[in-house]
Amino acid sequence: MATDSRKVMVGSLLLLVSTALIMGTVQLGDALPALAASLATLGLAAGALLVGTSEDARPV
């Protein structure tokens, strides 16, 4: 079972950046703009998809 390390790295980076975007703006007290929230949500979904499909076996 080989793991595609590029997918894991990119997926982890997307998850980290998207989480930081969502959590960082919460600290500011203002509501997250709709565009930034939608991009962060898409980033979380794409990161989870990349990490989940990084192996040769069936995705989880």
C-alpha positions in Angstrom: 0.0 0.0 0.0 1.8 3.1 -1.2 0.9 6.5 0.0 1.0 9.4 -2.4 3.0 11.8 -0.2 2.2 14.8 -2.5 -1.5 14.4 -1.9 -0.9 14.2 1.9 1.3 17.3 1.9 -1.1 19.4 -0.2 -4.2 18.2 1.7 -2.6 18.9 5.0 -1.5 22.3 3.9 -5.1 23.1 2.7 -6.5 21.9 6.0 -4.1 24.0 8.0 -4.5 27.2 6.0 -8.3 26.9 5.9 -8.6 26.2 9.6 -6.3 29.1 10.4 -8.4 31.4 8.2 -11.6 30.4 10.0 -10.2 30.4 13.5 -8.1 33.5 13.0 -11.0 35.7 11.9 -13.1 34.5 14.9 -10.6 36.2 17.1 -11.2 39.5 15.4 -14.8 39.6 16.5 -16.2 40.5 13.1 -18.2 38.0 11.1 -16.3 36.1 8.5 -17.2 37.5 5.1 -19.2 35.1 3.0 -16.6 34.8 0.3 -13.8 34.0 2.7 -16.0 31.6 4.6 -16.9 29.7 1.4 -13.3 29.6 0.2 -12.2 28.2 3.6 -14.9 25.6 3.6 -13.9 24.5 0.1 -10.3 24.3 1.3 -11.3 22.1 4.2 -13.3 19.8 1.9 -10.5 19.6 -0.7 -7.9 18.9 1.9 -9.9 16.2 3.5 -10.5 14.7 0.0 -6.8 14.7 -0.9 -5.7 13.1 2.4 -8.5 10.5 2.2 -7.6 9.4 -1.3 -3.8 9.4 -0.9 -3.6 5.6 -0.6 -4.2 3.0 -3.3 -7.0 1.3 -1.3 -10.6 2.5 -1.3 -11.1 6.0 0.1 -12.6 6.2 3.6 
